[in-house]
């Protein structure tokens, strides 16, 4: 069952400028970084409060088909196996469940307008775990 909005993902042109806005001006707290093997940070998770986050990834809006900064909507679920089974039984196509780089379970689907939706179940090892209560 879907239990909460886990995060909203945005592609940003300038990660440092976005961090200045979200952290220094809005007061959100950095939770963890996404870092390439060469040590370059390409994304960050920001704790909004409770179990909610904003996810930012460095990139160009022109890289996206629609030119928008919106990346995807992520919904927290309590049981990813049962939830994906129920959604599939209701007629929607859900991609196979996988363990994300953040150590959380995820499965993806697409709404009729092409918007990507991530189903997300935290694990004890999830990078979000220190921030969720």
N, C-alpha and C positions, 0 to 999 in steps of 0.2 A: 504494500500500500504506500502511496505517496504521502509523506509526512511533512515536508517543508520545502521551501526554496533553498537549495544548497548554495548556489552561486550563479552569477551572471558573468559571462565572459565578453571582454572587449578587446579588439585589436587596436593598439595605439601607435601613432606615428613616432612619438618620442616618449620612451618609458620614463626617463628622468622628469620630464615636464608633467607627465601623468601622476607620478609619485608625489611631486611637489603639491599638486592639486589635491589628491586623495588623502595623503598623509599630513602634509604641513598645513593645508587650508581646511580640509574637512575633518581632520583628526582621526582618520582610520589608522589601525595598527597593522604593520606588516606581519604576516604569519610565516611565510616561507617563500624562497625564490625557486624558480626553474632555471637551472644552469646547464649549459652545454658541456661536453667533455673537455673543451678547451678553457673552461672557467668563465665564459662569457654568460652573463645573466640575460635571458631572453623573455622572462616572465616573472610575475609575482602574484601571490595570493594576499589579499588584504582582508583582515577580520573586520566585519561590520558590527557584529554583536551577536550574542547567542550562538547559533549554529550557522550563521549566514556570512558569506564572503563575496568579494568581487575579485575576479581573475583578470589580469591584464597581460597581454602578450605584445611584444614589440613587432610591428609589421606595418605595411602600407595598406591603406584602405583600397587602393587600386588593385591590390592582390586579390581582393574579394570580388566575386562575380557581381554583387550588388553595390559595391563601393561603400558599404556601411561599416561602421566599427563594431557592430554587434557580432559576437562570435557564436554563442549558443546559450541556451537556458539549461540550467542543471537543477533537477529535482531530486531531493533526498528521498530515499525509500528505506523501509525497515527490513525488507526481505527481497533482495534483488531477484532471486530465483522465482519466488511466488508472484512478484509484481510483473516480471517479464512474461511469465506464463499466462497471467490474467490478461495482459495487454494483447498478447498474441492470440489468445482465445477470443478476444473481442474483435479481431480482424486487422490489427495493425502489425506491420512488419517491424520486428526488433532485431538489431544485430546481435551477434553472440556476446555473452558476458565476458569481460576481460578484467584483469587487474591493471589499473592505471599506474603511471609512473609515480603518482602520489600515494600509492599503496592502498587505494580505495577501489572497490568493485564498481564497474561501470558497464552500461549497455546503452546503445544509441538508437534513436529512431528519428524520423523526419515527419513534420506535419504536412498537410496538403499543400501548403505554400512554399515548402522547401526549407523551413526553419529547422535547424538541428536541435534536438533535445537529448540531453544526457541524463540517464537515470544513475544515481550515485548512492552507494552504500558504504559508510565508513567502516573501517576495520580497526582493531586496537593499534595497528601499525600505521594507520593513515597519518599523513603529515598534518592533517587538520586536527587530529586527536587532542593535542595540547590546548587547543583553542575552543573546543566544543564541550558543552556541559550536559 
